[in-house]
């Protein structure tokens, strides 16, 4: 038999549950933008650590050079930017992936100096984060239909936009390994070693 005490307990449970949900649902556009800026800052530091003569280094035949990989990172946001910012698509049906990949591939292979690459990393990063940080929760929650046969059949804009950061972190891991191959200790490792050394001295 349902009593008033039971009902109060149930209502209290809902309030706690809703409160927890509200507290957990706090990763919005500003957090997306800030986390991306942190990732890009680290990528730029890696790009600065490579001597310019190593920008042509390839870890293996058929792979991107350091300069091409940094350009790829700089330009890759363009896919999501076109879908969400320029076209505000709700479906990828009919989207010309091949044309986009060909254009981005050609831009990656443009010969750039170290300074030009650093500038591209900086300007593209700010263009992307400047747009992301102004997005509403409602926009991030919208679903975009994937091409026919894809699984899942749709994704939220949040997941698709987050993939830009995930993509960069994937390639940044490659760059850190390449740093080791050419005799550079990655800056994140240097910083960790400095913290450990300072802790041992204290």
N, C-alpha and C positions, 0 to 999 in steps of 0.2 A: 504494500500500500504506500502510495506516494504522500509524504508529509511535507509540511512547510519547511522543516529542517532539511529534508532531502533536497527540496527545491532551492533553498538558500545555498546549500553546499554545491549543487550543480551550477547555479549562477556564479558562485565564486570561482569554481573551476574554469568556467568559460572566460571570466574576466582575466584570470591568471594566464590562460592559454592565449587569449587575444593580446594581452600585454606582452607576452613572450614573442608572439609573432611580430608585433609592431617593433619590438626591440631588434629582432633578427633581420627584419626587412629594411636594412639601413644602407645597402650598397647601391647607390643611385648614380646619377650622372657625374656629380662632383667627385665621388670616390673613384669612379671609372677614370675620369680625367687625371686625378692626382696619381693614381697607381700607374697610369700610362706614362706620365711625366717622369716618375721615378725610374721606370724601365728604360725610357729613352735617354735619360741622363746617364745611366750606366753604359748604354750602347755608345753614346758619344765619347765617354771616357775611354772605352776600348778603342774606338776609332782614332782617338788622339794618341794612344799608346803605340799604335802601329807606326813605324817609320814609313814615310811615303814610298820608299823603294819596295816595301813589302805589300803594297796594295795590289801588285800584280801576282802575288804568290797564290798558287792553287794547291790545296791539300792532296789532290789526286786528279788525274786526267779526267776531263769531262765535268768537273765541278766548277762552281763559280769561284772567281778570284776573290780576294779580300775586298777589293774595291767594288766588284759586282755584287757581292753579298751585302755590303753596306748600302749600296744603291737599291737593291731588292727590298731590304728592310725599310728604307726611306719611302719607297713608292707603293708598297703592298697595301697600305690603307686605302688606296684609290678604289679598290674593288668594293669595299663596304661603303665608302663615301659615295660612290656613284649610286649604289642601291638605295641607301637610306637618306642621304642628304640631297642629292641632285634629283633623283627620280621618285623617292618615297615609294618604292615598289611594295606591293603586298603579295606579289608572286614573282618567282624567277622563271616562270614559263616564258619562253621566247627570248630570254636574255642571251646575248651573243658573247658567251664566255671566250670563244676562240679569238675574236677580235680584240677583246680586252687583254688576254694573255700575250698576244702578239705585240700589242702596243707597249705593255709594261716590259716585256722581254727586250724590246728594242731600246727602251729608255735605260734599262739596266746596263746595257753594253756601251752606252755613251762614255767616252773617255773623260774622266774628271780628275782634277788634282785633289790632293788631300784636303785643302781648304774648301774646295767646291763641294766635296763630299760631306764635310762637316756642316757646311751651310745648308745643304739639302736635308740632312738629318734634323737640323734645328728648325728650319722653316716648315717642313712637312709635319714634324711632330707638333708644333704649335698650331698649325692649321687644323689638324685632326682633334687635338684636345680642346681647342677653342670652340669647336662645334659640339663635341661630346658633352662638355660641362653644362651646356644650356638645355639639354634634353629633359623632357618631362618623364615621370614614372609611367604615365599612360603610354607615351610613345615607345619607351623601352619594352613595355609589356605586349605590344602588338605582335601578331604572328605573321610570318612571311612564308608563303607556300613554296616548297622546294620543287625542283623539276620532277616530272613524272617518274614514278618508280623509286624515288629517293626515300631513304629511311633515316630519321623520322620524316614524315611528310611535310612538317612545318617546323620552324624554329622561331623563338622570340627574337626581336631586334636586340635585346640585351645580350643574348648568347652570341649572336652574330658580331656585334660590336666588340664584345669581350675577346673574340677570337683574334683581333688585331694585336692585342697585347700578348696573347698566348703564342701567336705566330712569331712575334719578335723575340720572345724569350727562348723559343726553340732554336732560332738562328743565332741568338747571342751565345747559347751553349756551344755551338759550332765554332764561333769566333774565339771563345775562351780556350778551346782545345787547339785551335790554330795558333793562338798566342804561344802556347807551350811549345808547339812545333818549331817556332822561329826564335825561341829563347826568351820570351816575355812572361813574367809572372803576372797573371791577371790582377787587376787592381783590387777586386773583392777579396782575393786571397791575401794580398799585401796588407789590406786593412785589417783582416782577421788576425794575421800574424802580429801586427802592431798592437792590437788589443790584448792578445795573449801575453805578449812581452811586457806590456804596461801592467797587467794584472800580476805577473810574477814579480815585478819590481816593487809593487805596493805591499 
